[in-house]
Amino acid sequence: MATDAQVGVRMLVNTNPATGEVIGEYACASAEEVRTAVERARAAQLSWGARPLRERLRVVRRFQELLLRKKDEVARTITLEAGKPMVESLLSEVVVSLDAAKFVMENAEAILRDESVPHANLAMKTKRGVLVWEPLGVIGIIAPWNYPFSTPATETLQALAAGNAVVLKPSEFTPESSLMLGELLHQAGVPKDVMQVILGEGPTGAALIESGVQKVIFTGSVATGKLVAKEAAARLLPVVLELGGKDPMIVLEDADVDVASSGAVWGAMMNAGQTCLSVERCYVHRGLYERFVKLCVEKVSSLRVGNGMDPHTEVGPIIAERQLKVIESQVEDAQRRGATVLCGGRRMPEVGPNFYAPTVITDVTPEMELMHRETFGPVLPIVPFDDDDHAVKLANDSEFGLSASVWTHDLQRGEAIARRLEAGAVMVNDVVTCFAIAEAPHGGVKASGIGRTHGHLGLGEMVQVKYVAVDRIPKMKKLWWYGYGENFAKQMGAFTELLFCRGLGKVKGAVGSRGALWRERR
């Protein structure tokens, strides 16, 4: 991906995964260039953060208008470098970003408004308390390649609306999508130093963590996420980590088999399975299992695989050779251990350099890599279960906990099972699309990460809270200040009873503490 094209300068070579053609070449930012970018961002953030919130939101509105106008151009760029079908680039990238902008415009004022803090303690009744939400400063965003526009756009819009500056490091596989995002924001009125895009590989991301940013938002693998967390911990740097998943789908015996099988196929295969919310484990009640598997094989076998620029394409390429090897290795490991590949299970060199045939696989067991490691490819393993408890146990048997789904006609039962699943989000009778709900927080539990993006919780990650208390009797010395004396401890003991006892105890406390009001205080 990177070559020594110039002495001392690493270069990114951006290629189309469907064809292998070079899209562009870019210089990697050095550690010094990253530090300089962050310093510029820190200086520029002061004036940006001082702008009224409504003024910042007008910039977000202009960005939304520009993105809507250029939606086809943006979608084409995403498809060229990420490979996904154009319609997926439009829906999962452009539409999600437009909706994220709408959410910020319609909700930021209410979410970031000063919040009054009532004081229940009688001793504090003279004070007025308020929570103030302030920008953190400079937010470092390390974005993934699988959703190279909507993921950083959602996070960047919330960070900017809250008054922060942003330094964004995109994946080395998809730099152009982030460069286009930055250009649209600049055209909308975001000062160039307030939103910067730096390009590079792992060392560039490491330099960003070390550069003095006030928070890092990272989306990527568990292994890299742990390194990010370790480096951030040494600096007491707060992080949000979205580290992928091994998402289960549970199909109960009363589910519509046709609908649920279509949901499983789309949930496992969209973006060629390169989605952190993909269906990576499908558990089906034994009574439906054979019909469900048959329908999935029929539907998967009919999927059209090809270049995402072709409007008929339904499944595009894998991003790169190294990801192809991961998918291939997991399927081969499962087959060696006794799994049955019902369709797919092979590369498709006749289509292009990075294609893998959509795959349905059965007879899988928990010890297979396919069932406990993230696959990130177009593979649907299907497993039967006997009852609800069995399904929940199977679904929760994972180090991951990003999302899950339950399929049933009984919505109450579906929600009850959803509450038992260890996941950051659970959908009943749908899958994946929780990412497209702007109001819904995105993130997981266990190895799937820390913190949330999207929604009001995501916006809350972009601010720090300050509590401000104002005493409304400025000329009164406080009861508990210096001037301790012989009887003061007894008076304060009685005052404690006044505060927390009931009935007669409260009256006794009032009588016993009254002398403290007239004692001499320094």
C-alpha positions in Angstrom: 0.0 0.0 0.0 2.8 2.4 0.8 6.1 2.7 -1.1 9.3 4.7 -0.8 8.5 6.8 -3.8 10.5 9.7 -2.5 13.6 9.6 -0.2 12.3 9.7 3.4 8.6 10.0 2.3 6.2 7.2 2.5 3.5 7.2 -0.2 0.0 5.7 -0.2 -1.1 4.0 -3.4 -4.8 4.0 -3.4 -6.3 1.2 -5.6 -9.8 0.2 -6.8 -10.4 -3.2 -5.1 -12.6 -4.4 -7.9 -10.1 -3.8 -10.7 -6.7 -3.3 -9.0 -6.4 0.0 -10.9 -4.5 2.9 -9.2 -6.8 5.7 -8.1 -4.2 8.0 -6.7 -1.0 8.4 -4.7 -0.6 10.4 -1.5 2.2 11.3 0.8 2.0 10.0 4.3 2.1 12.6 7.1 5.2 12.4 9.3 4.9 12.6 13.1 6.1 16.2 13.0 3.4 17.1 10.4 0.8 15.4 12.6 1.9 17.5 15.7 1.9 20.6 13.6 -1.6 19.9 12.4 -2.8 19.4 15.9 -1.2 22.6 17.1 -2.9 24.5 14.3 -6.2 22.8 15.2 -5.8 23.8 18.9 -5.2 27.4 18.0 -8.1 27.5 15.6 -10.5 25.7 18.0 -10.5 28.7 20.4 -12.4 30.9 18.0 -14.5 28.1 16.6 -15.6 27.0 20.1 -16.4 30.6 21.0 -18.9 30.9 18.1 -22.5 30.7 19.2 -23.9 27.1 18.7 -26.5 28.3 16.3 -23.8 29.7 14.0 -22.0 26.4 14.1 -25.2 24.6 13.2 -25.7 26.9 10.2 -22.4 25.5 8.9 -23.7 22.0 9.5 -26.8 22.9 7.5 -24.7 24.2 4.6 -22.7 21.0 4.7 -25.9 19.0 4.4 -27.1 21.0 1.5 -23.8 20.6 -0.3 -23.7 16.8 0.3 -27.2 16.4 -1.0 -26.3 18.3 -4.1 -23.1 16.2 -4.6 -24.5 12.9 -3.5 -23.8 11.0 -6.7 -20.2 12.3 -6.9 -19.6 11.3 -3.3 -21.2 7.8 -3.8 -19.1 7.2 -6.9 -15.9 8.1 -5.0 -16.8 5.7 -2.2 -17.5 2.9 -4.6 -14.3 3.4 -6.5 -12.1 3.0 -3.4 -14.2 0.8 -1.1 -15.8 -1.3 -3.8 -19.4 -1.5 -2.5 -22.3 -1.2 -4.9 -23.3 2.4 -5.7 -26.7 2.0 -4.1 -25.0 0.9 -0.8 -22.6 3.9 -1.1 -25.7 6.1 -1.4 -27.8 4.6 1.4 -25.2 3.5 4.0 -22.8 6.4 3.5 -24.5 9.5 2.0 -28.0 9.1 3.5 -26.6 8.1 6.9 -24.4 11.3 6.8 -27.3 13.5 5.7 -29.4 12.1 8.6 -26.6 12.6 11.1 -26.4 16.3 10.0 -30.2 16.6 10.5 -30.0 15.0 14.0 -27.3 17.5 15.0 -29.2 20.5 13.6 -32.4 19.5 15.3 -31.1 18.3 18.7 -27.7 19.9 19.6 -29.2 22.9 21.2 -31.4 20.9 23.5 -28.7 18.4 24.3 -25.9 21.0 24.9 -28.1 23.4 26.8 -27.1 24.3 30.4 -28.8 21.9 32.8 -30.1 23.0 36.2 -29.0 20.8 39.1 -31.5 20.8 42.0 -30.0 20.6 45.5 -32.0 18.3 47.9 -29.6 18.9 50.9 -31.1 21.6 53.1 -27.6 22.9 53.8 -27.2 23.6 50.0 -30.5 25.3 49.4 -28.9 28.7 49.1 -26.9 27.6 46.0 -28.0 27.4 42.4 -26.2 24.7 40.4 -25.8 24.2 36.7 -24.1 21.7 34.4 -22.2 23.4 31.5 -21.2 21.3 28.5 -17.9 22.6 27.0 -15.9 21.4 24.0 -12.9 19.1 24.7 -10.6 20.9 22.3 -9.1 18.8 19.5 -10.7 15.4 18.7 -8.5 12.9 16.9 -10.6 10.5 14.7 -9.1 7.3 13.2 -11.6 6.1 10.7 -12.1 2.7 9.0 -12.2 1.7 5.4 -15.5 -0.2 5.4 -17.6 2.9 5.9 -15.1 5.6 4.9 -17.5 8.5 4.7 -20.4 8.0 7.0 -18.4 6.9 10.0 -16.0 9.9 10.1 -18.8 12.2 8.9 -21.1 11.3 11.8 -18.3 11.7 14.4 -16.9 14.9 12.8 -20.3 16.6 12.6 -21.0 16.0 16.3 -17.5 17.1 17.3 -17.7 20.3 15.3 -21.2 21.1 16.5 -20.0 20.8 20.1 -17.2 23.4 19.4 -14.2 21.1 18.9 -11.6 21.0 16.2 -11.1 17.7 14.4 -8.0 16.0 13.0 -9.1 13.0 10.9 -6.9 10.1 9.9 -8.7 7.9 7.4 -7.8 4.3 6.5 -4.9 4.0 4.1 -7.3 2.1 1.8 -9.9 4.9 1.5 -8.2 8.3 1.8 -10.2 10.0 -1.0 -13.6 9.7 0.8 -12.2 11.6 3.9 -10.6 14.2 1.7 -13.9 14.8 0.0 -15.6 15.0 3.4 -13.1 17.6 4.5 -13.5 19.6 1.3 -17.3 19.7 1.7 -17.0 20.9 5.3 -14.6 23.6 4.3 -16.9 24.7 1.5 -19.7 24.8 4.1 -17.7 27.3 6.2 -15.6 25.2 8.6 -12.2 26.8 8.9 -9.4 24.7 7.3 -7.5 24.4 10.5 -10.6 23.4 12.5 -11.1 20.3 10.3 -8.0 18.7 8.9 -7.4 15.4 7.2 -4.0 13.7 7.6 -3.1 10.7 5.5 -0.9 7.7 6.4 -0.7 4.2 7.8 -0.3 2.9 11.4 2.6 5.2 12.3 0.5 8.2 11.4 -2.4 7.1 13.6 0.1 6.5 16.5 1.5 10.0 16.0 -2.0 11.4 16.3 -2.5 9.7 19.6 0.8 11.1 20.9 0.2 14.6 19.4 -1.7 16.2 22.3 -5.3 15.8 21.2 -7.9 15.8 23.9 -9.8 12.6 22.8 -9.4 9.8 20.3 -12.2 8.1 18.5 -11.0 4.9 16.9 -12.9 2.4 14.7 -11.1 -0.8 13.7 -9.8 -4.1 14.9 -9.6 -5.4 18.5 -5.8 -5.8 18.2 -5.3 -2.3 17.1 -7.9 -0.9 19.5 -6.0 -2.5 22.4 -2.8 -0.7 21.3 -4.7 2.6 21.0 -6.1 2.1 24.5 -2.7 1.3 25.9 -1.1 4.4 24.4 -4.0 6.5 25.5 -3.9 5.2 29.0 -0.3 6.3 29.4 -1.5 9.9 28.7 -4.8 9.6 30.5 -6.4 10.3 27.1 -10.1 9.5 26.9 -11.1 7.2 24.0 -14.1 5.9 22.2 -13.3 2.5 20.6 -15.6 0.6 18.2 -13.8 -2.7 17.6 -16.1 -4.8 15.6 -18.3 -7.8 16.4 -19.4 -11.3 15.8 -23.1 -10.5 15.7 -25.7 -13.2 16.2 -29.1 -13.5 14.6 -31.8 -15.6 16.4 -34.7 -16.9 14.4 -37.6 -18.2 16.6 -40.0 -20.9 15.5 -42.8 -18.4 14.8 -40.8 -16.2 12.5 -41.7 -15.7 8.8 -39.1 -17.9 7.2 -39.0 -16.1 3.9 -38.6 -12.7 5.5 -36.0 -13.8 8.1 -33.9 -15.7 5.5 -33.9 -12.5 3.3 -32.8 -10.5 6.3 -30.0 -13.0 7.1 -28.8 -12.9 3.5 -28.7 -9.1 3.3 -27.3 -8.8 6.8 -24.5 -11.2 6.1 -23.7 -10.1 2.5 -24.2 -6.4 2.2 -20.9 -4.6 1.6 -19.5 -8.1 1.0 -19.9 -8.8 4.7 -17.4 -6.1 5.6 -19.7 -4.5 8.2 -19.1 -4.6 11.9 -22.9 -5.2 12.4 -23.0 -8.0 9.8 -24.8 -11.3 10.7 -21.8 -13.5 11.4 -23.6 -16.2 13.4 -27.2 -17.3 12.5 -29.1 -19.4 15.0 -32.4 -20.9 13.8 -35.0 -22.9 15.7 -34.7 -26.6 14.7 -38.3 -26.6 13.5 -37.5 -24.0 10.8 -33.9 -25.0 10.2 -34.1 -27.0 7.0 -36.5 -24.6 5.2 -34.4 -21.6 6.4 -31.1 -23.1 5.1 -32.7 -24.0 1.8 -34.0 -20.5 1.2 -30.7 -18.9 2.2 -28.8 -21.1 -0.2 -31.2 -20.2 -3.0 -31.1 -16.5 -2.3 -27.3 -16.4 -1.8 -26.7 -18.4 -5.0 -28.7 -15.8 -7.0 -26.7 -12.8 -5.8 -24.9 -10.8 -8.5 -21.2 -10.4 -7.7 -19.2 -7.8 -9.5 -17.8 -4.2 -9.8 -19.8 -1.9 -7.6 -20.0 0.6 -10.4 -22.3 -1.8 -12.3 -25.9 -1.0 -11.2 -26.8 -4.7 -11.2 -24.1 -5.6 -8.7 -25.3 -6.7 -5.3 -22.0 -7.9 -3.8 -18.8 -6.1 -4.5 -15.1 -7.0 -3.8 -13.2 -7.6 -0.6 -11.1 -4.5 0.2 -7.7 -6.2 -0.2 -5.7 -9.5 -0.4 -5.0 -9.6 3.3 -8.7 -9.6 4.1 -9.4 -12.3 1.5 -6.9 -14.5 3.2 -8.7 -14.1 6.6 -12.0 -15.2 5.0 -10.4 -18.0 3.1 -8.5 -19.2 6.2 -11.7 -19.3 8.4 -13.7 -21.2 5.8 -11.0 -23.7 5.2 -10.5 -24.2 9.0 -14.2 -24.9 9.3 -14.2 -27.4 6.5 -11.3 -29.3 8.0 -13.2 -29.5 11.3 -16.3 -31.0 9.6 -18.4 -28.0 8.3 -20.3 -28.2 5.1 -20.1 -25.5 2.5 -23.5 -25.4 0.7 -22.6 -22.6 -1.8 -19.7 -20.3 -2.4 -16.6 -21.0 -0.4 -14.0 -19.9 -3.0 -12.3 -16.9 -4.6 -13.7 -15.6 -7.8 -10.7 -14.6 -10.0 -12.9 -14.7 -13.0 -14.7 -11.6 -11.7 -11.6 -9.7 -10.4 -8.6 -9.7 -8.1 -10.5 -9.4 -4.7 -13.7 -11.3 -5.0 -15.0 -14.0 -2.7 -18.2 -16.0 -3.5 -21.1 -15.4 -1.1 -21.1 -18.5 1.1 -23.6 -20.5 3.2 -22.0 -23.0 5.6 -23.6 -25.4 8.1 -22.4 -28.1 10.6 -20.3 -25.5 12.3 -19.2 -25.7 15.9 -18.1 -23.1 18.5 -14.4 -24.1 18.4 -14.1 -23.2 14.7 -12.5 -19.8 14.0 -15.5 -19.0 11.8 -17.7 -18.9 14.9 -15.5 -16.9 17.3 -13.3 -14.7 15.3 -14.6 -11.8 13.2 -14.8 -12.9 9.6 -15.6 -9.6 7.8 -16.6 -11.3 4.6 -19.7 -12.7 2.7 -20.1 -15.8 4.8 -23.3 -17.0 6.6 -22.9 -19.8 9.1 -26.2 -21.3 10.2 -26.7 -23.3 13.4 -29.9 -25.0 14.8 -31.1 -24.4 18.4 -33.8 -26.1 20.5 -35.3 -23.4 22.8 -35.0 -19.7 23.8 -32.5 -20.4 26.6 -30.3 -22.4 24.2 -30.4 -19.6 21.6 -29.5 -16.9 24.2 -26.6 -19.1 25.5 -25.3 -19.6 22.0 -25.6 -15.9 21.1 -23.9 -14.7 24.2 -21.0 -17.2 23.8 -18.7 -14.6 22.3 -16.0 -12.2 23.3 -17.9 -9.6 21.2 -21.0 -7.7 21.9 -21.8 -5.1 19.3 -25.3 -5.9 18.0 -27.7 -8.8 17.6 -31.1 -9.5 16.2 -34.2 -11.5 17.1 -36.9 -12.6 14.6 -40.4 -13.4 15.7 -44.1 -12.6 15.3 -44.4 -12.2 19.1 -42.9 -8.7 19.6 -43.1 -8.9 23.4 -41.2 -12.2 23.4 -38.7 -10.8 20.9 -38.0 -7.8 23.2 -37.7 -10.0 26.2 -35.0 -12.0 24.5 -33.3 -8.8 23.3 -32.9 -7.7 26.9 -31.1 -10.9 27.7 -28.5 -10.6 24.9 -25.1 -9.1 25.6 -24.9 -6.4 22.9 -24.8 -2.7 22.5 -27.9 -2.8 20.2 -30.5 -5.4 19.5 -33.0 -5.3 16.7 -36.2 -7.3 16.6 -37.2 -8.3 13.0 -34.4 -6.2 11.4 -30.7 -6.2 11.2 -27.7 -3.8 10.7 -30.0 -0.7 10.1 -29.6 0.5 13.7 -26.4 2.2 12.4 -28.7 4.3 10.1 -30.9 5.5 12.9 -29.3 8.8 13.8 -30.9 8.9 17.2 -29.6 5.5 18.2 -26.2 5.2 19.9 -23.6 3.0 18.2 -21.2 0.9 20.1 -20.8 -2.3 22.0 -19.8 -4.2 25.1 -17.1 -6.7 25.9 -14.4 -6.7 23.2 -16.6 -4.7 20.9 -15.4 -1.5 22.5 -15.8 1.4 24.8 -18.2 4.4 24.5 -20.7 5.4 22.0 -21.0 7.4 18.8 -24.3 8.7 17.1 -27.3 10.0 18.9 -27.3 12.1 22.1 -24.8 9.7 23.8 -22.4 10.3 20.8 -22.8 14.0 21.1 -22.1 13.7 24.9 -18.7 12.1 24.1 -17.7 15.3 22.4 -17.9 17.5 25.5 -16.6 17.8 29.0 -19.0 18.7 31.8 -18.4 21.5 34.2 -20.5 22.0 37.3 -21.0 25.6 38.3 -22.5 26.5 41.7 -23.6 30.0 42.7 -24.3 30.9 46.3 -27.1 33.4 46.4 -26.2 34.8 49.8 -22.7 36.1 49.2 -22.4 38.0 52.6 -23.2 35.0 54.8 -20.3 32.9 56.3 -21.2 29.3 55.9 -22.3 27.2 58.9 -19.4 24.7 58.6 -16.5 27.2 58.2 -13.8 27.7 60.8 -14.6 28.7 64.3 -14.7 25.2 65.6 -15.3 25.2 69.3 -16.2 23.0 72.2 -19.8 22.4 71.3 -19.4 22.5 67.5 -19.0 18.8 66.9 -22.2 18.1 68.9 -24.0 20.8 67.0 -23.0 19.4 63.7 -24.1 15.9 64.9 -27.5 17.4 65.6 -27.5 19.1 62.3 -26.8 15.8 60.6 -29.9 14.4 62.4 -31.9 17.4 61.1 -30.9 16.6 57.6 -31.5 12.9 57.6 -33.7 11.8 60.4 -37.5 11.6 60.3 -40.2 12.8 62.6 -39.1 13.5 66.2 -35.5 12.9 65.4 -35.6 15.8 62.9 -37.1 18.1 65.5 -34.4 17.1 68.1 -31.8 17.8 65.4 -33.1 21.3 64.8 -33.1 22.1 68.5 -29.6 20.7 69.0 -28.0 22.4 66.1 -29.5 25.9 66.5 -26.5 27.2 68.5 -24.2 26.8 65.5 -26.1 29.7 63.8 -24.8 32.2 66.4 -21.3 30.9 67.0 -18.4 33.1 66.0 -17.0 32.2 62.5 -13.7 33.2 61.1 
